[in-house]
Amino acid sequence: MDEDDFVEAYRALGANALAKKLNTNVQSLRKRRARVERKLGITIEGPQAKRNRGSGYQKIPAPRATHRIELNIPDGIVLVASDAHYWPGEVTLMHKALLAMCKEMRPKAIILNGDVMDLPRASRHAAIGWEKRPEIHEEIEWAQEKTYEIALACGRGTRKIWTMGNHDARFESRLANLAPEYAKVHGVHLKDHFPTWEPAWSTYINNDTLIKHRFRGGIHKVHNNLLWTGGNIVTGHVHSPQVLALTYYNDRTIWGMDSGMLGDPGARTFVDYTEDSPKNWRSAFGVLTFVHGRLLQPELVLKWDDSHIQFRGKIIPV
C-alpha cells in the first residue's frame, strides 16, 4: 500500500480496523503513520478523532509560508484562470470570455493560476521536428498585452495575482542555471515584465481555500488534493476541468476544482506536443463565490463551441 492509499485508508478506517485489514499490529501501523506524517508534513487521523471533535471542530490553520498571498474575502467573487499558454497572434475564445466575465462580475480578485506563457524556447525538452517556436520576447510582449486586457476589464480595486506555473518557471530557471551572477539585475525575473500582477506560488483565501498551479497528479488528482490539504483547493496544470466535494463525518464539506485551461486544446502547439493523441482537455476557467467567508460550490465556465460558452445552465455568445 503506497503512501496516498495509506493516508486515505487510515482516515477512513482508523488504526484498529486498518491493522486488521493489513494483517499487522496496531503499534507497527502507528509507527508507519508517524513516519508518513513526518515525511508529508500532515496530520493523519481516523474517523473516531473527527467524531470526538463534533460539529464544533476548528481546523488547524495552514502554516505561514513565503511567496504565498493571503486574502480575506468575506463576500465576493474570485475568478481563477489557468494554463492560458498565450501564443503570439492567437486569441482564444476563453480569453474573450474571461474579459466579459471580468466586466460583468467585477471580482474581488483574479488569479492567473500558472502557465500564462508556454516558453518552449526556454524548455529543457528538445524541439519536435521543425516546429516553429516563438521568440521569448514575442511571448512576453503578447502576454503583456493579454494580461493588460484582463486587468483593464477587471477595473480598479481587483487584486491581480499570478501564481507560478511550471512553464512560467522556465524563464527564470533557464537564466538561473546559465547566468546565476545576474540574479539581482532587473529584467531577469518574470515579475519585472509584469509589474501590475502580484507573483506568488499560491494564494490562500479566508484561511481555508488554497489556489496553486499544481499539487497531486494523475486522473484522481482533485480527489487526492482534497485528502492531502483538508480544505478547499483549486489547481490547474492537467487541463481537465472538474469539481469534486468531500464531506467528513461531521458534515463539513470541502471543495476541489481543476479549473481547466484558458488555452485551446486544439491549438497546433498542443497537437504536436501530444502527437495528436486523445486527451481529456477542455477550455474553461473557474468562478469562486464567497458568502459570509464561506466558499459556495465552485463553478466552471466552459467552452460550448467556437463562439459560445456555457455557464449556470445557459449558452452565452462571446
Secondary structure, 3 states (H helix, E strand, C coil): CCHHHHHHHHHHHCHHHHHHHHCCCHHHHHHHHHHHHHHHCCCCCCHHHHHHHHHHCCCCCCCCCCCEEEECCCCEEEEEECCCCECCCCCCHHHHHHHHHHHHHCCCEEEEECCCECCHHHCCCCCCCCCCCCCHHHHHHHHHHHHHHHHHHHCCCCEEEEECCCCCHHHHHHHHHHCHHHCCCCCCCHHHHCCCCEEECEEEECCCEEEECCCCCCCCHHHHHHHHHCCEEEECCCCCCEEEEEECCCCCEEEEEECCECCCCCCHHHHHHCCCCCCCCCEEEEEEEEECCEECCCEEEEEEECCEEEECCEEEEC
